[in-house]
Amino acid sequence: MSEMRVLDTKRGKPLSSFLNVPTNTGSEETSELVDLLTRVAFNLSPSTMIQQTGFTTVGKTGTLEEQLYNARAACKLQIASVAMHLDQDWRSRFFAQLDNLLDFDEWDDKDLPVTDTSFKTLLRLLLLIRAKRRPGLGATSDGHIIAAWTAGANRLTIECLPEDQIRWIVIYHIDGERESAAGQTSIERVAEVLSPYQSKQWFSR
Amino acid sequence: MIAQEVGLTELLPSPHYARAPITEAVIELRVANPATVKQQEKVVKRLKKLYPRSEAMQAFSVNVDTTGGTLSVSQSPQGFRLTNDDQTGVVLIQPNGVTTSRLPPYPGWEALRESAQIVWDHWKRSTPRQPVNRIGVRYVNRIDVPLDESPTIDLKDYLQFYPQNPCLSGGYMIGHIIQVTRPTIMPHWTYSITSTIKPPPLLKHFSVLLDIDVFRKNDIPSKEEQLWNVIDEARNIKNDIFQRCITDKTRELIS
């Protein structure tokens, strides 16, 4: 983790000192505030002040075990940031599912760990549809998380892509006939595209 | 204008909110003379069981001589950032003190205070005794407001702390950052409130941050028990400020 600080050599101290810039603990909100406040300082005194403060990301270097640890940590941080919108029991069980999914002993070393951009899409999807039932979790070899729900013989599988995009596959039985459908859409449209398949069967208890 | 003149004579009580919007709660203690890297490493080692993950922090200073045009870059160690297994507990061990931070789910003041006491205790055991010269309690709140049909909200409906600006266009506000720093109604304490809009983590929502920092730089007790009583005071002041900054609509959202 690193911090960049630009000093005014005449005064010998950061020019943002007239603002109360908090200690950067590295959380998303604090990092953003520190960045914003230092930008404000820069704008207020452009002739003498250039400052930027932030954390470098840990990155995907290191051993597979470290990469998986970092992926778990990034996912849990994202869950933590919306913890007030999640039921405590739901959240604990979801944490356990993530630990199992990203378990070093079970992980195929050819696969990429789940990316935080894919996980962000999953979390935003779950909060949007207010799923009472937690999905089963899986992952693609290129780091996309997969959520799957089953209701009897009917199955919904969603692959979470970055930027709120999803690929979905439905297997649905109607009057003894097996029907399947698939598509790609944004999570904002998920309720509409799944409405012909009675999506509540997967999300409600 | 003094506090009594505007009717501020006592702190408001704080009700319990089922969905408290706290995204980070922090207790910070700073000391006058910096600890050495070795001493900081000792604290890290002592805390390893509670905070197994540690990263070294580095500061890069770019010095710009604005008259001569010369530029130099230097790097210096800035301490360590420790995290617990589930990433909800963060500790900064820095040359000038310790910061204990808790991310959601917020476990309550007592748990945060206890974590901070443990960290402080290990710091004291590993560094030379010296007076505390700044204590601070800081809470970052993120209020997520659901959007119905409108693409934005009127901040006044949710916060008593918002930027005032003349109506220059029919467009809605897409960004702001404001900070106010003033003494509190309690002696020795200063508060700093910062607010900004941030991208909402939830779809079809509008999110605004309300960061409340309460700190004190003088008359800090040297006795341990009194020190923590004083830190408790900061928490009450912070609660009072939060109550005064929000509206009933926000109370409804977080209850």
Boltz contact constraints between the chains, C-beta under 6 A:
constraints:
  - contact:
      token1: [A, 1]
      token2: [B, 55]
      max_distance: 6.0
  - contact:
      token1: [A, 1]
      token2: [B, 57]
      max_distance: 6.0
  - contact:
      token1: [A, 1]
      token2: [B, 81]
      max_distance: 6.0
  - contact:
      token1: [A, 2]
      token2: [B, 58]
      max_distance: 6.0
  - contact:
      token1: [A, 3]
      token2: [B, 59]
      max_distance: 6.0
  - contact:
      token1: [A, 4]
      token2: [B, 60]
      max_distance: 6.0
  - contact:
      token1: [A, 5]
      token2: [B, 59]
      max_distance: 6.0
  - contact:
      token1: [A, 5]
      token2: [B, 61]
      max_distance: 6.0
  - contact:
      token1: [A, 6]
      token2: [B, 62]
      max_distance: 6.0
  - contact:
      token1: [A, 7]
      token2: [B, 61]
      max_distance: 6.0
  - contact:
      token1: [A, 7]
      token2: [B, 63]
      max_distance: 6.0
  - contact:
      token1: [A, 9]
      token2: [B, 63]
      max_distance: 6.0
  - contact:
      token1: [A, 9]
      token2: [B, 65]
      max_distance: 6.0
  - contact:
      token1: [A, 20]
      token2: [B, 181]
      max_distance: 6.0
  - contact:
      token1: [A, 20]
      token2: [B, 192]
      max_distance: 6.0
  - contact:
      token1: [A, 23]
      token2: [B, 99]
      max_distance: 6.0
  - contact:
      token1: [A, 25]
      token2: [B, 90]
      max_distance: 6.0
  - contact:
      token1: [A, 25]
      token2: [B, 101]
      max_distance: 6.0
  - contact:
      token1: [A, 26]
      token2: [B, 81]
      max_distance: 6.0
  - contact:
      token1: [A, 27]
      token2: [B, 24]
      max_distance: 6.0
  - contact:
      token1: [A, 27]
      token2: [B, 103]
      max_distance: 6.0
  - contact:
      token1: [A, 29]
      token2: [B, 23]
      max_distance: 6.0
  - contact:
      token1: [A, 29]
      token2: [B, 24]
      max_distance: 6.0
  - contact:
      token1: [A, 29]
      token2: [B, 140]
      max_distance: 6.0
  - contact:
      token1: [A, 30]
      token2: [B, 24]
      max_distance: 6.0
  - contact:
      token1: [A, 33]
      token2: [B, 211]
      max_distance: 6.0
  - contact:
      token1: [A, 36]
      token2: [B, 177]
      max_distance: 6.0
  - contact:
      token1: [A, 36]
      token2: [B, 196]
      max_distance: 6.0
  - contact:
      token1: [A, 48]
      token2: [B, 66]
      max_distance: 6.0
  - contact:
      token1: [A, 73]
      token2: [B, 87]
      max_distance: 6.0
  - contact:
      token1: [A, 76]
      token2: [B, 86]
      max_distance: 6.0
  - contact:
      token1: [A, 76]
      token2: [B, 87]
      max_distance: 6.0
  - contact:
      token1: [A, 77]
      token2: [B, 87]
      max_distance: 6.0
  - contact:
      token1: [A, 80]
      token2: [B, 88]
      max_distance: 6.0
  - contact:
      token1: [A, 80]
      token2: [B, 103]
      max_distance: 6.0
  - contact:
      token1: [A, 80]
      token2: [B, 104]
      max_distance: 6.0
  - contact:
      token1: [A, 81]
      token2: [B, 201]
      max_distance: 6.0
  - contact:
      token1: [A, 82]
      token2: [B, 201]
      max_distance: 6.0
  - contact:
      token1: [A, 83]
      token2: [B, 104]
      max_distance: 6.0
  - contact:
      token1: [A, 83]
      token2: [B, 105]
      max_distance: 6.0
  - contact:
      token1: [A, 84]
      token2: [B, 19]
      max_distance: 6.0
  - contact:
      token1: [A, 84]
      token2: [B, 21]
      max_distance: 6.0
  - contact:
      token1: [A, 124]
      token2: [B, 203]
      max_distance: 6.0
  - contact:
      token1: [A, 127]
      token2: [B, 202]
      max_distance: 6.0
  - contact:
      token1: [A, 128]
      token2: [B, 203]
      max_distance: 6.0
